[in-house]
Amino acid sequence: MEFRRLGRSGLNISEISYGNWLTHGSQVEEDQAQACIKAALDAGITTFDTADVYANTAAESVLGRGLAGQRRESLEIFTKVFWPTGPGGPNDKGLGRKHIIESANASLKRLQTDYVDLYQAHRFDRTVPLEETFLAFADLVRQGKVLYIGVSEWNAEQITRGAAIARELNVPFISNQPQYNALWRVIEPQVIPASEREGISQIVWSPIAQGVLTGKYKPGQPLPEGSRATDEKGGANFVKGFLRDEVLERVEKLRPLADAAGLSLAQLAVAWVLQNPNVASAIIGASRPEQVHENVKAAGVKLDADLLTKIDEVLDGVIERDPALTRTP
């Protein structure tokens, strides 16, 4: 495993991190989830990402059980706050002070830890003053419950505003967690330049485009049984935008390039996002331990400029780059 600094901070994280969105507490049974966590640990992954909303808090509990007994100082545990949790009361969502403080305390209990290394605003909240949000984060940092602050899917203007307030409050705001892969590049025009100016790194989700970049989905063929595209619990909603024949045909044309590089399509996809110097880590998920073992082989892989150019040529016409698609509902 290779390690990178997160933002302009002293925190080192594994360049492949393990996330349990859409799997633990939902798609995957407990024993299989624990096997995946063990596989991640065995592979040298030290960075684990979750959120209170995943499986309505169950995913945090699964991760807490999976990491119990590990040396806490050897791990980086990340979670998030924003989306509704619990019974859905009026303060069970958003980035108001009450929800942030209560959610953080509840997450620590589920994760079985005294602190999280990174606490992330899961989306931008237009209904709450940004100063209130960051003051709540600052208090958690002062209390030692949170070491660093991050955000997820914030646009360039939101990141810049947040960074200014974080500086005033001396809050270590160091990361953004966006969707990013060879097909979805909406952070490149604005978010990455703004992040670089503010000393913020990207921790990217969906590096394999919800499985599309692995080549498992074939143009003109039925969806594989048991795949994310057939998951009625929410997974299908995230992958369907990529399931166009014109996209799947281009992905098939990447296979010879991956073969020539000695990589699987999944490894090529994960390695591709790690070529961006503003990316500190790529989050992988898994429903089976072998998926972890497969994807971690992308760690430390360097893709030459010629190969990166060929990937762009193959995918030209199906790459999404519109920065307006980084948005909060």
N, C-alpha and C positions, 0 to 999 in steps of 0.2 A: 504494500500500500504506500502511496505517496501522500504527502500532506502539504497544505497551503495555508497561508495566513488569511484570516477572514477580515476583509476591509483593512482600514488603517489601524489595526489593533495588534495585540500580542497573542491572539487566540489562534492556535493551529487546529485545523480540522482535516479529516480524511477527505481526499478529493472525490471519493465515492462515499456517499452517505446512504443510510438505510431509512426509508420512510414507510409508514404503515397506513397511508390513506387508501380507502376503498378495499382494504383486505382484512386487517386484524379487527376482530369484533364484529365482522360483517360477512365478507365472502369466505374467509378461511377459518376453519375450526381451530380451537385453542392449541392442540398438540402440533398442528402443522405450522401455526404462527410462531410458536416457540422454537420449532426446528429452523425456521427461516432466520429468526433473531440469532440463534446459535451459529448458523452458517455465516451470518454477517460478522459476528465476533471472531470466528475462526479465520475468516478471510482478512482480518486486520482492520475492518471498519470500526472506527471509534465514535463516529458521529451519527446520532439517531434523531430523526425528525418526526414529530407527530402534531396533533392539534386536539383541543378539547371537543371540537365538533365531529371529529372522525368517529363514526358509529355512535354518535351522541354520548361521548366520553368513554366508551368501552375500549377504544383503541389505546388511549393513554394507560388504562389499567392493564391491558395485555402487555404493553411495552414495559411498564413498571415491574410486572412479574418476570418478564424475560431478562431484565437487566439486574434483578435482585441478586446480591451476592458478588457482583462484579466490583472491582476497585473503582469507586466513584471518580477519583481524580484522573483515571485513564479514559473517561468517557466525556463526550460533549452531547448533552441532551437538550433538544430544542422543542418548544411547543408554541402554540398560537392562541390568540383570542380575537373574537369579533362575532362569529356566526352564532345563531341561537343555540342554546343548550338547555338541558333540563326540561321542565314542563312548558317552557315558552312564555314566562311571565314578562312584564313590561321592561324589566331590567336584566333579562337573560340574554341580551345581545348588545352588540355595538362596542364603542370605545369610550363610553362614559366611565368615570372614576369607579363607581360602585361595581359595575360589571367587571372591569379589569382587575380590581383588587380581589374580589370574591372568586373570580375565575382562576387567578394565579394561585391562590391558596388551595382551591380544589384540585388544580392540576398537580401541585406538589404532592398532595396526599395520594392521588392515583398513581403517580410516577414513583412513589416511595423514595423521595429525595428531599433534601432541605433547600435545594436551589436548582434552577435551570440555567444552563450556560447562555441560552439565547431565548428571549421571549419576543414573539413577533405579532405585530398587528396584522391579522389575517386579510384584511382589506382596509381601504380608507373609509372613514366614517364622516360623511358630509353633515351629519346632524349634531355633531359634538365639536366644540372649539378644540383646535389642535393643541392649544396650550394645556387644556385639561387632561387630554390623553397623555401627553409627554410628562406632565407633572406626576400623574399616577405611576407611569413607568419609572420616573426618577425616584419616587418613594420606594418602589420595590427594589431598585438598585441599592439605595441607601440602607435598606433593611437586610441586604445580602441574599434576598430570595431570587434575584435575577442578576446575572453578571453583565450581559450585553443586551442591547435592544435591536430588533430588526423589524422589517415589514414584508408584506407579500402582495404582489400585483399592484404596487403604487406606480403612478406615472411619474414622469420626470419633474413636473411642477410640484407634485405632492412630496416627492423625495426631497427636493430642494427646500421647500417650506419646513418640512420636518427636521431637516438637518440644521437649519438656522435656530430653531427652538431648542433642539438637543444641545447645541453648543452653549446657549445661554444657561441651560440647566446642568451643564457638565454631565450629560448622559451619553454613554458610549453607543451611538447609533451606527451600526457597522454593516448591515446586510439588507438585501432585498431578495425575495423568493418569487421569481416569475416562472411562467411556462417558457421553455426555450428548447428548441431542437432544430435540426436541419430544415424542417418544413415550416416552423413557426419562429420567426425572427423579429417579432414586433418590438423587442427591447433594443435592438441595435441602433436605430436612428437617434433616439432621444434618451432613453432610460440609462443605457450604459455610459454615454458621455456625462450625464448628470451625476451618476454614481461615482465615476472616476474622479470628478471634481470634488466630491464630498467624502472621499475615502471609504466608499461602500462597495462591497463585493456582491455578486449574485450567487445564490444557492438555488440551482435550477431544478424545477420539477418537470416531469414528462420528457426526459431526454430521448426516449425511444418513441415519442408520440403515441403514448398509450398502447404500445405494441405494434403499431403500424410499421415502424422502421425496422422491425425484426423480420419482416417478410412473411409473417404468419397469415396475413389476409391477402388473398389472391384475387385479381380482377376477374369479374364474371363468375365467381364461385361462391357457394354458400358460406356464411360466417362459421368459423370453427366452433363446435359445441363446447360450452364451458369457458369461452374466451370473454374478455372484458366487453366486447361489442354485443354480447348476448346477456349481459348482467342487468337485470331489471331493477337492481337496488341503486342505480345511479351511474355505474361505469359506462353504460352504453351512451349516455348523453354526452360524455366527454370525448369519446372516440369517433362518434358518427361523422363529425365534420371532416375527418381525414379519409373516410371510407368511400372515396370517389375513384372510379376506375382510372381516371387520368393520373391520380396520385399513386395508386397501387402499381400501375404499370411502370411509373418512374422508379419506384422503390425496387422493383424487380431488376431494373437496369443497374442498380447499385451493387448487386450481388457479385459481378465479376471484379469490381473494384475492391470489395471487401476480401474476396478470395485472394487477389493478388497481394494484398497487404497482410495476409495471414490472419484475418479477423473474421468473426461472424458478423452478420448485419447488425445485431444488437451491440456488439463491441465497437463496431465502426461508429454507430450513432452516439454512444456514450463518449467515446474518444473525441468525436467531433465537437461536442459542446465544451470539452475541457481544453480545446485549443484556444479558446477565447481567454485572454489573460485576466479579464474582469470576472470570470467564473471561478469561484473558490471550490465548489463541490457540485456534483451531479447526484440527485437523489434517485435511487433505484428502489423499486418495490418488488415484492415477490409473493407468489402463492405456493411456491415449491423451493426447497433449498438449492436445487440445481440451477435455478434462475439466478440466484445470488452468485454462485460460483462462476457462472457464465459471464455475468456483467462486470464483476470486479476485475476481470482480465483486461479491461480497458484502462485501468490505472497505469499511469506512467507512459502510455502509448503516445508517440509523437507522429503526427501525420504531416507529410511533407507538403510543400506549397502546390506542387503539381497535382497531388491527389485531392487537395481541397478545391482546386480549380475544377477538376473533373466532376466532383460531387455537385458543385454549383451548376455546371453545364447540364448534368443529368436532370437536376431538379428544377431547372429554370422554367418558369411558367406556373409552378404549383407552390412556390414559396410565398408565405404571407409575411409582409413586412410593414403593414400599416400600423404606426404607433398609436393610432386612435383605438386600437383593439385592446390596449392595456387600459382597462377601465373597471370601475367598481359599480355594481348594480345599486 
